[in-house]
Amino acid sequence: MGNRYGDVPLRCRAVAAAIIAGTGPAAKILALRRAGEVAGGAWGFVTGSIEPGETATEAVRREIAEETGIRAAALYTSGLTETFYFAPDNVVELMPIFVTFVAQEVPVVLDHGSDAFEWCTRERALSLFSFAGQRRAVSDIWHDFVERPPAPFRAVP
């Protein structure tokens, strides 16, 4: 696939992360509420920009730490991307979604990009998340990472 879809450019300049606490029926997923002018009030995954010279995995580890204070140990690719049209630049944005785990719900230290957080059940996340692509991702992530252990090929360095 090239860097265009018809006459609309494709761009990947950000990453997202699902953080899962616990396992099995007791598992929860972290939701953050965005602050500020861009999508302020929207609930969703940890998200952030890829800085010059960074790989996507370096960016997602940094963003998790900056936005939540959580250090991602094991990191997995979900195999999913959030895809949306960004009208101001006339581009289709592709944002790879990664997954990491913590043993239990841990305290979250928010940075300036978010003003609230909640550890959610799957059902609560589906009702709370503002973006359709992230809601669809929650269902797939739950199936592939909560209801069964992640496949080894999903691990990323």
Secondary structure as GFF3:
##gff-version 3
##sequence-region A 1 157
A	DSSP	beta_strand	4	5	.	.	.	ID=ss1
A	DSSP	beta_strand	8	11	.	.	.	ID=ss2
A	DSSP	beta_strand	14	21	.	.	.	ID=ss3
A	DSSP	three_ten_helix	24	26	.	.	.	ID=ss4
A	DSSP	beta_strand	28	34	.	.	.	ID=ss5
A	DSSP	beta_strand	43	44	.	.	.	ID=ss6
A	DSSP	beta_strand	46	49	.	.	.	ID=ss7
A	DSSP	alpha_helix	56	68	.	.	.	ID=ss8
A	DSSP	beta_strand	75	86	.	.	.	ID=ss9
A	DSSP	three_ten_helix	87	89	.	.	.	ID=ss10
A	DSSP	beta_strand	91	102	.	.	.	ID=ss11
A	DSSP	beta_strand	114	120	.	.	.	ID=ss12
A	DSSP	alpha_helix	122	128	.	.	.	ID=ss13
A	DSSP	alpha_helix	132	141	.	.	.	ID=ss14
A	DSSP	pi_helix	142	146	.	.	.	ID=ss15
A	DSSP	three_ten_helix	152	154	.	.	.	ID=ss16
A	DSSP	beta_strand	155	156	.	.	.	ID=ss17
###
